[in-house]
Amino acid sequence: MHELLAGNFIDINLASALQVVLLGFIGGILSGFIGSGGAFFMTPGMMNLGVDGVIAVASNITHKFGKALVGSRKHAAAGNVDKKLAAFMLTTAIIGVQIAVWINSYFKSGSDSHSAEQGAGANLYISLVFAIILSVVAVSMLRDILKSKGNGEAGAGPSMKIAEYLARLNLPPVIYFRVADTKVSLWVLLSVGIATGYLAGTIGVGGFIGVPAMIYVFGVPTAVATGTELFLAVFMGGYGALSYAYLGYVDLRLTMLLYLGSLVGIHLGVYGVKVVNEKYIRMVTSLIILLCVFSRVIAVPVYLRQLGYLNMDAGWDVYFNTTSKFFLFASGISGALVILMQVVRAYRQRRQIQKTLLVIRKPGLISTESAKAA
């Protein structure tokens, strides 16, 4: 077992530990704000630090369990969790997670050596799935935002065309969800559940299928979709963590370091959802995703070289990895700063309103105003 851990896990020094904590903090903010779990930032971030893709996914999905628990509780207190909807999706999400664990393990065990090339197949597979899926999600969100802007619908919500089309098809049985205030076909629910579980187990980013699907396919309000996805992530994260831990792929050191940052960041992100415009949330989300995708694409040539598919000097690896890390942290830090600025501005406005109300309620001021009126 010691040889297995030594071969899979990286050495952690102070600099790398602080970077993992920063990944957790930014990921926590994005998780509470977007409802994605933040893995689209943390998983590639750990891979940039030299962590094998499967180890990064396994450690992050373990961390996701506890963080989602905190986030879902806050959203539940705000009335943004539809537990009935989450329960139906969970029935097939578990199947999707298991499929992902099996495929990732297959690519990870494809090499018996402990060289730099070990795990390159899994890293390439995870990176490609990451880039393809998240590109589609980000472009779709941006197109929807720009289209509504072009039509002059400044306050318009997400497009309901898909949800309306599926409602007209009327594929029985159709189930009504009270909190989300929507009706969805059982077959659509189960299909989305499998896709969400598969992506959660493959790249740790099930929320980027679950949340958009709830919004655009089910017709669920954004805040409820975010809270419900985090509630669902509690159970998907728990199952995925146990599955990967059984295979020896969970690095608890990384998981604990992520917690140090994320449990602080997620509170800020959840508060941001309540004070930031829905359209602004989607705009920030899509731009951050695209930068993260670009960061992961930059690292692909390194994996291709390690697998022998690209004739490139190994000395170039450091340049590709450094550039990939730069774009990843640039996207995460800038996105987190934008969110924090909105949170601070909303907090200041709230404090100003409270001060104004306190001044108005002072007896002396009330009597003065009354005397002036008389």
C-alpha positions, 0 to 999 in steps of 0.5 A: 500500500505504501508503494501505491501511495508513493507512486500516485501522490505528489510531495507537498511543500509550503508553496504547493500547500498554499496554492491548494488552499487558494484553489479551495478558496476561489473554488468555494466562492465559485461553488456558492455563487454558481452551484457547480461545486467549483471543480472546474477550477480546482481539478485542473488547478491540482493537475497544474501542480503535478497531481495525476488527473484521477487523483485530482478528481478523486480528492476533489470529489471527496472534498466536494461532499463536505463543501456541498453539504455546507452550501446546500444547507445555506440554500435550503435555509433560503428555500432554494432546494427542491429535494424531490427533484434531487432524489429523482436525479440521484437514482441514475446519477449514481450509475453515471458516477460508477461508469466514470470511476471505471473509465478513469481507473482504466486509463489510470492503470494503463501504465505500470511504470512510475515515470512522468508518463504514468497517468498521461492517458487519464490526464488526456482523457479528463482534459478532453472531456473537460474542454469539450463539455464545458466549452459547449456549456459556456458558449451556449450561456454566452449566446443566450445572454448576447441574444437577450441583450440584442433583443433589448431584454435587459432583465430577461432570464434564461431561454425557456425554449427547450423546456417549453418544447419538452413540455409540449411533447408530454412524455409520460410520466410527468412529475410536478416539483413544487419548490421548482414550480415545474413539470418534468418527464421522468425519462428526461430526469433520468437521462440528465441524472446519468449525464450529471453523475458521469461528469461528476465522476469524470472531471468532478464538474457535474454541476455544469450539466446539472445546473444548466439542465435544470435551468434550460431543460427543466425550466427551474429558476437559477437560484433553485437549480443552484441549491438543488445541484449542491444538495444532489452533490452531497450524495454524488460526492459521497458515493464517488469518494467511497468508490475512488477511495476503495481504489486508493486514489484519494489524497486526503492531504489535498482534500483537507487543504481544499477545505481550508479555503473552500469552507470560507469561500462558499459563504461569500459565494452563497451571499453573492447569489442573493444580491447579484443579478441572475444575468450577471451570474451567467455572464461571469460563469461563462467567461470563467469557464472559457478561460479555464477551458483554454487553460486545460487545452494548453496542457494537452500537448504535454500529455500527447508528447508523454503518450508518444503522439507528439514529437516535442522536446520534453523541455517545453513541458514546463512552458506549457504547464506554466502558461496553463497555470497562469490562465487558470489562476487568472480566470479564477482570481479575476472571477472571485474578485468580481464576485467579492466586489459585488458582495461588498457593494451589496453589503455596503448598500444594505448597511447604508439602508439600515443606518438610514432607517435607524436615523428616521426612527430616532424620536428626536428626528421624528418630533422635529419633522413633525414640528416642521410639518406643523 
